[in-house]
């Protein structure tokens, strides 16, 4: 009888080991082995005016044409602004890697040249790695090429420069709704008067609501933290409302905005139009993507 517990123990130990192995195998089979990254938080690298969390994939070139017409309150004689070709920007944007894109552009607003880089730091994902949001860092420099107002004085090249730094934080809550927050810092080397701030702080918010397979409604707003009344001019917080329309390799963005600038330095710090006064401009962005370098697929052994 004394041997009976020993015999039972010798039977149970291997059974327990095999049962544990079966349980671990079952858990291993049920646990996710792949990282599923969220895609299409926004359909373009812009929410409307400002940058979105999206970036160009490696090897793809985005040719962009942006345009802002005159103000709606210019009246019927100017066809509510459509007769006035106010500002145009041409841009080239390229994906260096799957986490880095760069871009250059030239806009008629203050005859500005600009360049930027956008880095993906975090990507929203599920599966083996759960990340609840996406985060990117954006940095740009703008060069205003207008002639100096007083050529007789000593004018420095650095006076033409302005810099922007942004953190883009976004989450795609479901297939129909995405939201983004954009803390922004702007430094302008030269301002109109000594009472105008060289440094500006802003917090932006943008959203996308999917209406159909190829159409979404987008909204974007930047709140300027600094006092909005400057000695040289009255500035307003930029608000944009419009639609994304996707057609194959093209993405059209049609919207209304109180800003005529198309880069962050002008959008956030130099918007002089007011929605309440009818200083609203119809605008559009056209994006055409070209694949210049195809991603190499791993060769099977």
Phi, psi and omega per residue, in radians:
X1 nan -0.557 -3.136
X2 -1.155 -0.433 -3.116
X3 -1.402 -0.274 -3.058
X4 -1.093 -0.828 3.084
X5 -1.035 -0.638 3.132
X6 -1.142 -0.716 3.131
X7 -1.137 -0.745 3.127
X8 -1.092 -0.717 -3.139
X9 -1.110 -0.715 3.136
X10 -1.162 -0.490 3.103
X11 -1.354 -0.706 -3.053
X12 -1.285 -0.601 -3.080
X13 -1.090 -0.877 3.088
X14 -1.108 -0.664 3.125
X15 -1.092 -0.701 3.122
X16 -1.144 -0.671 3.132
X17 -1.121 -0.802 3.137
X18 -1.139 -0.664 3.122
X19 -1.132 -0.684 3.111
X20 -1.139 -0.702 3.104
X21 -1.098 -0.737 3.129
X22 -1.105 -0.691 3.137
X23 -1.155 -0.753 3.123
X24 -1.122 -0.685 3.103
X25 -1.119 -0.700 3.128
X26 -1.130 -0.762 3.121
X27 -1.128 -0.663 3.141
X28 -1.157 -0.645 3.123
X29 -1.200 -0.632 -3.091
X30 -1.439 -0.382 -3.123
X31 -1.325 2.437 -3.113
X32 -1.211 2.351 -3.140
X33 -1.808 -0.218 -3.101
X34 -1.999 2.678 3.051
X35 -1.675 2.125 3.135
X36 -1.773 1.800 -3.117
X37 -1.417 2.448 3.094
X38 -1.274 2.361 3.122
X39 -2.078 2.820 3.040
X40 0.945 0.799 2.965
X41 -1.029 -0.758 2.922
X42 -2.254 2.744 -3.082
X43 -1.524 -0.107 -3.096
X44 -2.468 2.892 3.054
X45 -1.275 -0.080 3.034
X46 -2.069 2.504 2.948
X47 -1.213 -0.981 2.911
X48 -2.597 -1.247 3.057
X49 -1.540 -0.888 -3.059
X50 -1.559 2.967 -3.098
X51 -1.236 2.559 3.024
X52 -1.794 3.104 3.120
X53 -1.178 -0.323 -3.050
X54 -1.252 2.659 3.068
X55 -2.460 2.840 -3.133
X56 -1.296 2.351 3.059
X57 -1.109 2.816 -3.124
X58 -1.020 2.306 3.072
X59 1.482 0.060 -3.127
X60 -1.920 2.383 -3.115
X61 -1.910 2.260 3.114
X62 -1.892 2.045 3.063
X63 -1.694 2.092 -3.005
X64 -2.096 2.374 3.019
X65 -2.170 2.126 3.135
X66 -2.108 2.506 -3.088
X67 -2.536 2.489 3.042
X68 -2.239 2.201 3.104
X69 -1.469 -3.091 3.123
X70 -1.258 3.074 -3.077
X71 -1.300 2.528 3.118
X72 -1.062 -0.614 -3.096
X73 -1.325 0.128 3.045
X74 -1.284 -0.199 2.978
X75 1.672 3.053 -3.075
X76 -1.169 -0.535 -3.129
X77 -1.032 -0.633 3.087
X78 -1.688 0.323 -3.137
X79 0.908 0.757 3.101
X80 0.926 0.754 3.047
X81 1.673 -0.288 -3.082
X82 -1.274 -0.328 3.057
X83 -1.322 -0.270 -3.034
X84 -1.833 1.939 3.082
X85 -1.511 1.548 -2.927
X86 -1.277 -1.110 -3.044
X87 -2.443 2.492 3.123
X88 -2.308 2.503 3.018
X89 -2.336 2.336 3.050
X90 -1.939 2.338 -3.083
X91 -2.454 2.654 3.021
X92 -2.184 2.238 -3.097
X93 -2.339 2.353 -2.964
X94 -2.383 2.436 3.069
X95 -1.528 1.947 3.116
X96 -1.295 -0.891 3.056
X97 -2.347 -3.078 3.115
X98 -1.374 0.095 3.041
X99 -2.260 -0.037 -3.089
X100 -2.387 2.276 3.001
X101 -2.291 2.667 3.101
X102 -2.260 2.844 3.132
X103 -2.769 2.702 3.053
X104 -2.367 2.737 3.137
X105 -2.829 2.896 3.076
X106 -2.441 2.177 -3.109
X107 -2.076 2.615 3.116
X108 -1.293 -0.348 3.068
X109 -1.136 1.948 -3.086
X110 0.990 0.375 3.122
X111 0.843 0.970 -2.970
X112 -1.713 2.323 2.940
X113 -1.741 2.455 3.141
X114 -2.495 2.699 3.055
X115 -2.483 2.615 -3.090
X116 -2.627 2.893 3.001
X117 -2.405 2.502 3.116
X118 -2.281 2.177 -3.088
X119 -1.947 2.260 3.018
X120 -1.499 2.088 -3.122
X121 -1.732 -0.834 3.107
X122 -2.239 2.565 3.073
X123 -2.204 2.294 3.098
X124 -1.043 2.339 -3.067
X125 -2.734 2.821 3.020
X126 -2.293 -3.136 3.130
X127 1.628 -2.303 -3.097
X128 -1.141 -0.444 3.106
X129 -2.286 2.076 -3.127
X130 -1.753 2.076 3.080
X131 -2.260 2.063 -3.000
X132 -1.328 -0.201 -3.091
X133 -2.630 2.972 3.044
X134 -1.941 2.560 -3.141
X135 -2.458 2.274 3.068
X136 -2.290 2.782 3.065
X137 -2.032 2.284 -3.106
X138 -2.105 2.378 3.109
X139 -2.465 2.395 -3.118
X140 -2.530 2.800 3.031
X141 -2.318 2.427 -3.132
X142 -2.176 2.443 3.139
X143 -2.107 2.006 3.121
X144 -1.494 2.122 -3.050
X145 -1.821 0.229 3.030
X146 -1.052 2.626 3.073
X147 -1.149 2.510 3.114
X148 -1.118 2.446 -3.096
X149 -1.175 -0.487 3.132
X150 -2.232 1.476 -3.098
X151 -1.179 -0.238 -3.114
X152 -1.289 -0.475 -3.125
X153 -1.481 3.010 3.106
X154 -1.353 2.006 -3.135
X155 -1.949 2.315 -3.081
X156 -1.800 2.548 3.089
X157 -1.056 -0.645 -3.122
X158 -1.088 -0.394 3.130
X159 -1.160 -0.308 -3.130
X160 -1.449 -0.159 -2.951
X161 -1.700 2.569 3.011
X162 -2.469 2.604 -3.043
X163 -2.226 2.577 -3.140
X164 -2.338 2.419 3.019
X165 -2.316 2.310 -3.118
X166 -2.391 2.610 2.926
X167 -1.967 2.139 -3.108
X168 -1.815 2.043 -3.096
X169 -2.118 2.061 -3.032
X170 -2.414 2.699 3.050
X171 -2.488 2.338 3.004
X172 -1.661 1.844 -3.043
X173 -1.275 -0.642 3.070
X174 -2.784 -2.986 -3.096
X175 -1.171 -0.263 -3.050
X176 -1.898 -0.320 -3.000
X177 -2.389 2.270 3.048
X178 -2.286 2.630 -3.112
X179 -2.477 2.553 -3.107
X180 -2.441 2.451 2.991
X181 -1.976 2.458 -3.040
X182 -2.390 1.481 2.979
X183 -1.129 2.378 -2.988
X184 -2.372 2.440 3.012
X185 -2.189 2.313 -3.140
X186 -2.223 2.348 3.028
X187 -2.159 2.223 3.093
X188 -1.987 2.135 -3.091
X189 -1.130 -0.606 -3.132
X190 -2.289 2.293 3.093
X191 -2.117 2.940 -2.988
X192 -1.117 -0.743 -3.126
X193 -2.387 2.943 3.135
X194 -1.212 -0.263 3.135
X195 -1.568 -0.221 3.076
X196 -1.406 2.385 -3.111
X197 -1.296 2.404 3.017
X198 -1.328 -0.521 -3.081
X199 -1.948 2.349 3.131
X200 -2.193 2.495 3.054
X201 -2.133 2.451 -3.103
X202 -2.604 2.683 2.989
X203 -2.162 2.156 -3.106
X204 -1.868 2.681 3.078
X205 -2.422 2.382 3.137
X206 -2.487 2.615 -3.128
X207 -2.512 2.793 3.131
X208 -2.401 2.240 3.060
X209 -2.079 2.085 -3.108
X210 -1.344 2.168 -3.123
X211 -1.716 -0.583 3.104
X212 -2.675 -3.020 -3.097
X213 -1.054 -0.577 -3.039
X214 -2.142 0.053 -3.083
X215 -2.246 2.393 3.053
X216 -2.424 2.701 3.046
X217 -1.739 2.243 -3.116
X218 -2.099 2.599 3.061
X219 -2.443 2.587 -3.073
X220 -2.627 2.409 -3.113
X221 -2.588 2.409 3.054
X222 -2.102 2.198 3.084
X223 -1.726 2.098 -3.129
X224 -1.465 2.040 -3.068
X225 -1.225 -0.671 3.130
X226 -1.109 2.741 3.033
X227 -0.951 2.350 -3.008
X228 -1.505 -0.063 3.121
X229 -1.804 1.958 3.082
X230 -1.815 2.826 3.106
X231 -1.153 -0.637 -3.027
X232 -1.444 -0.533 -3.094
X233 -2.844 2.783 3.038
X234 -1.641 2.207 3.128
X235 -2.023 2.702 -3.089
X236 -2.224 2.792 3.055
X237 -1.257 2.265 -3.120
X238 -1.329 2.324 3.085
X239 -2.242 2.310 3.133
X240 -2.307 2.395 3.125
X241 -2.356 2.306 -3.126
X242 -3.093 -2.794 -3.002
X243 -2.329 2.560 2.907
X244 -1.722 2.333 3.045
X245 -2.231 2.021 -3.091
X246 -1.763 2.235 3.112
X247 -2.382 1.547 3.135
X248 1.134 -2.130 -3.134
X249 -1.392 -0.048 -3.128
X250 -1.843 2.544 2.922
X251 -2.224 2.065 3.087
X252 -1.750 2.335 3.016
X253 -2.082 2.056 3.136
X254 -2.009 2.220 -3.031
X255 -2.790 2.987 3.063
X256 -2.054 2.429 -3.077
X257 -2.646 2.729 3.057
X258 -1.684 0.158 3.121
X259 -1.965 2.406 3.072
X260 -1.740 -0.276 3.116
X261 -1.331 2.761 -3.092
X262 -2.235 0.233 2.983
X263 -2.247 2.746 -2.964
X264 -1.016 -0.676 -3.115
X265 -1.009 -0.673 -3.135
X266 -1.543 -0.639 -3.111
X267 -1.071 -0.874 -2.989
X268 -1.435 -0.742 -2.992
X269 -1.741 -0.146 -2.997
X270 -2.365 0.475 3.080
X271 -1.435 1.956 -3.088
X272 -1.800 -0.043 3.126
X273 -1.562 2.599 -3.123
X274 -2.101 2.278 3.059
X275 -1.058 -0.676 -3.098
X276 -1.122 -0.490 -3.113
X277 -1.681 0.049 3.139
X278 1.441 0.246 3.100
X279 -1.412 1.094 -3.051
X280 -1.972 2.316 -3.082
X281 -2.001 2.325 2.973
X282 -1.392 2.384 -3.134
X283 -2.539 2.925 3.081
X284 -2.616 2.684 2.975
X285 -2.128 2.311 3.052
X286 -2.036 2.219 -3.108
X287 -2.132 2.220 3.069
X288 -2.201 2.119 -3.038
X289 -1.762 2.339 3.082
X290 -2.125 2.389 3.086
X291 -1.597 1.946 -3.131
X292 -1.678 -0.451 -3.104
X293 -2.511 2.006 -3.126
X294 -1.382 2.488 3.127
X295 -1.224 2.312 -3.126
X296 -1.279 2.302 3.099
X297 -1.612 2.461 3.140
X298 -1.107 2.432 -3.133
X299 -1.473 2.244 -3.140
X300 -1.250 2.440 3.124
X301 -1.407 nan nan
